[in-house]
Amino acid sequence: MAGTTVYSALKFAHYPDRLRAIAAGRLAAPVHVRIKPINRCNHDCWYCAYRVSNLTLGETMDTRDAIPRDKMLEIADDFVACGVQAVTFSGGGEPLLYKPLPDVIERLAAGGIRIGCLTNGDALTGRNAEALACHATWVRISIDGWDDTSYARLRNVREGAFSRVLNNMRAFADRRSGCELGASVIITEDNHAHLADLVEKLKAAGCDHVKLAGVVVSTDGAENNAYHRRLAPTVNDEVARARALQAPGFTVVDHYHELDERFERPYTFCPNIQFNPVIGGDSQIYTCQDKAFMDDGWLGDLRERPFHELWFSEALRRRVYAVNPSRHCRHQCASHRKILTMLEYLNVDPEHGRFV
């Protein structure tokens, strides 16, 4: 095969057993669980969806919460026994501030589960870096500033943090462990004229790929798009300059686009819940990334029950199948296009499906 892709809406098709379970109204083990192990963060990004009131995410999030170590190791063992395939650690807060993380990564990896991590990279050192280099499939650094001064201003951190993160990335890349090191550049009014220069620095720091995506400034799609239309001509020029930096082993992924302005969901069931649920730092299970720490995304409480017992309970199955996106998801949905593709797959007439 000529090449492979890291980002795709078709990954679900590799799991026909999960699709058959969904078609039959059953619950199978989720394929990929996102865990937000701690809600504390060492950066204060002005656009963080969990800390900006007008973005509505994280309405019940308590920054003091973290999953207890013993509960986390219990969850890891349950994942292995249930057949979960992958875990991504993200925020919430900054996952690398969670002290048990290296032990959890090693426990999951020993059971054959693949690991990913979204991080600001400030604590990508010591045992964190060692565990991820040895066991993670990918690590992606979220970044916005293009030098020490801009980075400190945008994230409300001390000057010098930008250089420290780049040094951490270089050290991680120098391990040559096979872990894909990526960066996610959040495009804002502040940095939109500096994208190519930033991408060049990330390439020099050892990144395998850089993803470019627009900041979300509002849950109102029209308002968000109006913000970016002012930036788009310059952004498009910068993206073209950035793409010219591509070379074997280094890719620029352009995810800069307008958001939907209307949130009607033409479907009454969400199959993505069974592929990619979320566990928060409050030890609760949520339907998805977009509804983590929200009452209408809550599925169950892990504090008093093990994951396998709760996930395969009839009560949780009913909650999953009761989610009606046409009524409950009138907001931006990161998985909307993927869900449409899943539903198209599930709705193929089995008799006519032979006529490929």
BELBELLIN-V164046 format. One record per residue. N is the residue number from 1. RES is the residue in one small letter. NEAR is the number of other ideal C-beta (glycine too) atoms within 8 Angstrom. D_LAST is the distance of its C-alpha to the last C-alpha in whole Angstrom. Layout:
n:N res:RES near:NEAR d_last:D_LAST
n:N res:RES near:NEAR d_last:D_LAST
This chain:
n:1 res:m near:3 d_last:21
n:2 res:a near:2 d_last:23
n:3 res:g near:4 d_last:24
n:4 res:t near:4 d_last:23
n:5 res:t near:5 d_last:24
n:6 res:v near:9 d_last:26
n:7 res:y near:6 d_last:25
n:8 res:s near:6 d_last:21
n:9 res:a near:6 d_last:20
n:10 res:l near:6 d_last:17
n:11 res:k near:6 d_last:19
n:12 res:f near:14 d_last:19
n:13 res:a near:8 d_last:15
n:14 res:h near:5 d_last:18
n:15 res:y near:10 d_last:19
n:16 res:p near:7 d_last:17
n:17 res:d near:7 d_last:20
n:18 res:r near:12 d_last:22
n:19 res:l near:14 d_last:19
n:20 res:r near:8 d_last:19
n:21 res:a near:11 d_last:23
n:22 res:i near:12 d_last:22
n:23 res:a near:7 d_last:20
n:24 res:a near:6 d_last:23
n:25 res:g near:5 d_last:26
n:26 res:r near:7 d_last:27
n:27 res:l near:9 d_last:28
n:28 res:a near:9 d_last:27
n:29 res:a near:7 d_last:29
n:30 res:p near:11 d_last:28
n:31 res:v near:12 d_last:27
n:32 res:h near:11 d_last:29
n:33 res:v near:13 d_last:32
n:34 res:r near:14 d_last:34
n:35 res:i near:13 d_last:38
n:36 res:k near:16 d_last:41
n:37 res:p near:14 d_last:44
n:38 res:i near:15 d_last:47
n:39 res:n near:17 d_last:47
n:40 res:r near:10 d_last:50
n:41 res:c near:13 d_last:49
n:42 res:n near:9 d_last:52
n:43 res:h near:11 d_last:50
n:44 res:d near:9 d_last:51
n:45 res:c near:11 d_last:48
n:46 res:w near:7 d_last:49
n:47 res:y near:10 d_last:45
n:48 res:c near:9 d_last:44
n:49 res:a near:9 d_last:42
n:50 res:y near:11 d_last:44
n:51 res:r near:7 d_last:48
n:52 res:v near:9 d_last:47
n:53 res:s near:4 d_last:48
n:54 res:n near:6 d_last:46
n:55 res:l near:9 d_last:43
n:56 res:t near:8 d_last:43
n:57 res:l near:10 d_last:42
n:58 res:g near:10 d_last:44
n:59 res:e near:8 d_last:46
n:60 res:t near:8 d_last:47
n:61 res:m near:14 d_last:47
n:62 res:d near:7 d_last:50
n:63 res:t near:8 d_last:51
n:64 res:r near:6 d_last:53
n:65 res:d near:12 d_last:50
n:66 res:a near:10 d_last:49
n:67 res:i near:14 d_last:47
n:68 res:p near:7 d_last:50
n:69 res:r near:9 d_last:49
n:70 res:d near:6 d_last:49
n:71 res:k near:11 d_last:47
n:72 res:m near:12 d_last:44
n:73 res:l near:12 d_last:45
n:74 res:e near:10 d_last:44
n:75 res:i near:14 d_last:41
n:76 res:a near:13 d_last:40
n:77 res:d near:10 d_last:41
n:78 res:d near:11 d_last:39
n:79 res:f near:14 d_last:36
n:80 res:v near:12 d_last:36
n:81 res:a near:7 d_last:36
n:82 res:c near:10 d_last:33
n:83 res:g near:5 d_last:31
n:84 res:v near:13 d_last:31
n:85 res:q near:8 d_last:29
n:86 res:a near:12 d_last:31
n:87 res:v near:14 d_last:34
n:88 res:t near:12 d_last:35
n:89 res:f near:16 d_last:38
n:90 res:s near:11 d_last:39
n:91 res:g near:11 d_last:41
n:92 res:g near:15 d_last:43
n:93 res:g near:12 d_last:46
n:94 res:e near:14 d_last:46
n:95 res:p near:17 d_last:44
n:96 res:l near:11 d_last:46
n:97 res:l near:11 d_last:49
n:98 res:y near:11 d_last:48
n:99 res:k near:5 d_last:51
n:100 res:p near:10 d_last:49
n:101 res:l near:13 d_last:46
n:102 res:p near:10 d_last:46
n:103 res:d near:9 d_last:47
n:104 res:v near:12 d_last:44
n:105 res:i near:14 d_last:41
n:106 res:e near:10 d_last:43
n:107 res:r near:12 d_last:42
n:108 res:l near:14 d_last:39
n:109 res:a near:11 d_last:38
n:110 res:a near:6 d_last:40
n:111 res:g near:10 d_last:37
n:112 res:g near:5 d_last:34
n:113 res:i near:13 d_last:33
n:114 res:r near:7 d_last:32
n:115 res:i near:15 d_last:35
n:116 res:g near:13 d_last:35
n:117 res:c near:14 d_last:37
n:118 res:l near:11 d_last:38
n:119 res:t near:16 d_last:42
n:120 res:n near:12 d_last:45
n:121 res:g near:11 d_last:45
n:122 res:d near:14 d_last:49
n:123 res:a near:10 d_last:49
n:124 res:l near:15 d_last:47
n:125 res:t near:7 d_last:50
n:126 res:g near:5 d_last:51
n:127 res:r near:6 d_last:50
n:128 res:n near:12 d_last:47
n:129 res:a near:13 d_last:46
n:130 res:e near:9 d_last:46
n:131 res:a near:13 d_last:44
n:132 res:l near:15 d_last:41
n:133 res:a near:11 d_last:42
n:134 res:c near:8 d_last:42
n:135 res:h near:10 d_last:39
n:136 res:a near:13 d_last:37
n:137 res:t near:8 d_last:33
n:138 res:w near:11 d_last:34
n:139 res:v near:14 d_last:37
n:140 res:r near:13 d_last:37
n:141 res:i near:15 d_last:41
n:142 res:s near:11 d_last:41
n:143 res:i near:14 d_last:43
n:144 res:d near:13 d_last:45
n:145 res:g near:15 d_last:48
n:146 res:w near:10 d_last:49
n:147 res:d near:7 d_last:52
n:148 res:d near:11 d_last:54
n:149 res:t near:8 d_last:56
n:150 res:s near:14 d_last:53
n:151 res:y near:16 d_last:51
n:152 res:a near:15 d_last:54
n:153 res:r near:9 d_last:54
n:154 res:l near:13 d_last:51
n:155 res:r near:13 d_last:51
n:156 res:n near:9 d_last:54
n:157 res:v near:10 d_last:55
n:158 res:r near:5 d_last:58
n:159 res:e near:6 d_last:58
n:160 res:g near:8 d_last:57
n:161 res:a near:14 d_last:54
n:162 res:f near:13 d_last:51
n:163 res:s near:8 d_last:53
n:164 res:r near:9 d_last:53
n:165 res:v near:15 d_last:49
n:166 res:l near:11 d_last:48
n:167 res:n near:8 d_last:51
n:168 res:n near:13 d_last:49
n:169 res:m near:17 d_last:45
n:170 res:r near:10 d_last:47
n:171 res:a near:10 d_last:48
n:172 res:f near:15 d_last:45
n:173 res:a near:11 d_last:43
n:174 res:d near:7 d_last:46
n:175 res:r near:9 d_last:45
n:176 res:r near:5 d_last:42
n:177 res:s near:6 d_last:41
n:178 res:g near:3 d_last:37
n:179 res:c near:12 d_last:37
n:180 res:e near:9 d_last:35
n:181 res:l near:14 d_last:38
n:182 res:g near:14 d_last:36
n:183 res:a near:14 d_last:38
n:184 res:s near:12 d_last:37
n:185 res:v near:15 d_last:39
n:186 res:i near:13 d_last:40
n:187 res:i near:14 d_last:41
n:188 res:t near:10 d_last:44
n:189 res:e near:7 d_last:47
n:190 res:d near:9 d_last:49
n:191 res:n near:16 d_last:47
n:192 res:h near:12 d_last:44
n:193 res:a near:6 d_last:47
n:194 res:h near:10 d_last:47
n:195 res:l near:16 d_last:43
n:196 res:a near:10 d_last:43
n:197 res:d near:8 d_last:46
n:198 res:l near:12 d_last:45
n:199 res:v near:14 d_last:42
n:200 res:e near:10 d_last:44
n:201 res:k near:10 d_last:46
n:202 res:l near:14 d_last:43
n:203 res:k near:10 d_last:42
n:204 res:a near:6 d_last:45
n:205 res:a near:10 d_last:45
n:206 res:g near:10 d_last:43
n:207 res:c near:14 d_last:40
n:208 res:d near:9 d_last:36
n:209 res:h near:12 d_last:35
n:210 res:v near:15 d_last:36
n:211 res:k near:12 d_last:34
n:212 res:l near:14 d_last:35
n:213 res:a near:10 d_last:35
n:214 res:g near:9 d_last:37
n:215 res:v near:8 d_last:40
n:216 res:v near:11 d_last:39
n:217 res:v near:7 d_last:43
n:218 res:s near:9 d_last:42
n:219 res:t near:10 d_last:40
n:220 res:d near:6 d_last:40
n:221 res:g near:13 d_last:37
n:222 res:a near:7 d_last:39
n:223 res:e near:9 d_last:42
n:224 res:n near:14 d_last:40
n:225 res:n near:11 d_last:39
n:226 res:a near:8 d_last:42
n:227 res:y near:11 d_last:43
n:228 res:h near:13 d_last:41
n:229 res:r near:8 d_last:41
n:230 res:r near:7 d_last:44
n:231 res:l near:11 d_last:43
n:232 res:a near:8 d_last:40
n:233 res:p near:6 d_last:42
n:234 res:t near:9 d_last:43
n:235 res:v near:13 d_last:41
n:236 res:n near:8 d_last:38
n:237 res:d near:8 d_last:41
n:238 res:e near:13 d_last:41
n:239 res:v near:13 d_last:38
n:240 res:a near:8 d_last:38
n:241 res:r near:10 d_last:41
n:242 res:a near:14 d_last:39
n:243 res:r near:9 d_last:36
n:244 res:a near:6 d_last:38
n:245 res:l near:12 d_last:39
n:246 res:q near:7 d_last:36
n:247 res:a near:5 d_last:36
n:248 res:p near:3 d_last:35
n:249 res:g near:4 d_last:35
n:250 res:f near:11 d_last:36
n:251 res:t near:7 d_last:33
n:252 res:v near:13 d_last:34
n:253 res:v near:10 d_last:31
n:254 res:d near:7 d_last:31
n:255 res:h near:8 d_last:31
n:256 res:y near:10 d_last:33
n:257 res:h near:5 d_last:32
n:258 res:e near:7 d_last:33
n:259 res:l near:9 d_last:33
n:260 res:d near:7 d_last:31
n:261 res:e near:7 d_last:35
n:262 res:r near:5 d_last:33
n:263 res:f near:10 d_last:32
n:264 res:e near:6 d_last:31
n:265 res:r near:10 d_last:28
n:266 res:p near:4 d_last:26
n:267 res:y near:10 d_last:25
n:268 res:t near:5 d_last:27
n:269 res:f near:9 d_last:26
n:270 res:c near:11 d_last:26
n:271 res:p near:13 d_last:23
n:272 res:n near:11 d_last:25
n:273 res:i near:12 d_last:28
n:274 res:q near:13 d_last:27
n:275 res:f near:12 d_last:25
n:276 res:n near:13 d_last:28
n:277 res:p near:13 d_last:32
n:278 res:v near:16 d_last:35
n:279 res:i near:14 d_last:38
n:280 res:g near:14 d_last:41
n:281 res:g near:13 d_last:45
n:282 res:d near:10 d_last:46
n:283 res:s near:12 d_last:44
n:284 res:q near:11 d_last:42
n:285 res:i near:14 d_last:38
n:286 res:y near:15 d_last:37
n:287 res:t near:11 d_last:33
n:288 res:c near:16 d_last:32
n:289 res:q near:9 d_last:34
n:290 res:d near:12 d_last:35
n:291 res:k near:11 d_last:37
n:292 res:a near:16 d_last:38
n:293 res:f near:13 d_last:42
n:294 res:m near:13 d_last:41
n:295 res:d near:6 d_last:42
n:296 res:d near:6 d_last:39
n:297 res:g near:13 d_last:37
n:298 res:w near:9 d_last:39
n:299 res:l near:12 d_last:38
n:300 res:g near:13 d_last:40
n:301 res:d near:9 d_last:43
n:302 res:l near:14 d_last:44
n:303 res:r near:6 d_last:47
n:304 res:e near:4 d_last:48
n:305 res:r near:9 d_last:45
n:306 res:p near:9 d_last:43
n:307 res:f near:13 d_last:39
n:308 res:h near:9 d_last:38
n:309 res:e near:8 d_last:40
n:310 res:l near:13 d_last:39
n:311 res:w near:13 d_last:35
n:312 res:f near:8 d_last:35
n:313 res:s near:9 d_last:37
n:314 res:e near:5 d_last:37
n:315 res:a near:7 d_last:38
n:316 res:l near:14 d_last:36
n:317 res:r near:11 d_last:33
n:318 res:r near:8 d_last:34
n:319 res:r near:10 d_last:35
n:320 res:v near:12 d_last:32
n:321 res:y near:8 d_last:30
n:322 res:a near:6 d_last:33
n:323 res:v near:12 d_last:32
n:324 res:n near:8 d_last:31
n:325 res:p near:13 d_last:30
n:326 res:s near:10 d_last:31
n:327 res:r near:6 d_last:34
n:328 res:h near:8 d_last:35
n:329 res:c near:13 d_last:33
n:330 res:r near:7 d_last:35
n:331 res:h near:8 d_last:35
n:332 res:q near:10 d_last:33
n:333 res:c near:12 d_last:30
n:334 res:a near:7 d_last:29
n:335 res:s near:11 d_last:26
n:336 res:h near:9 d_last:25
n:337 res:r near:7 d_last:22
n:338 res:k near:10 d_last:21
n:339 res:i near:14 d_last:21
n:340 res:l near:9 d_last:19
n:341 res:t near:11 d_last:16
n:342 res:m near:13 d_last:17
n:343 res:l near:11 d_last:17
n:344 res:e near:8 d_last:14
n:345 res:y near:10 d_last:12
n:346 res:l near:10 d_last:15
n:347 res:n near:6 d_last:15
n:348 res:v near:8 d_last:11
n:349 res:d near:6 d_last:12
n:350 res:p near:5 d_last:11
n:351 res:e near:5 d_last:11
n:352 res:h near:7 d_last:8
n:353 res:g near:8 d_last:6
n:354 res:r near:5 d_last:6
n:355 res:f near:4 d_last:4
n:356 res:v near:3 d_last:0
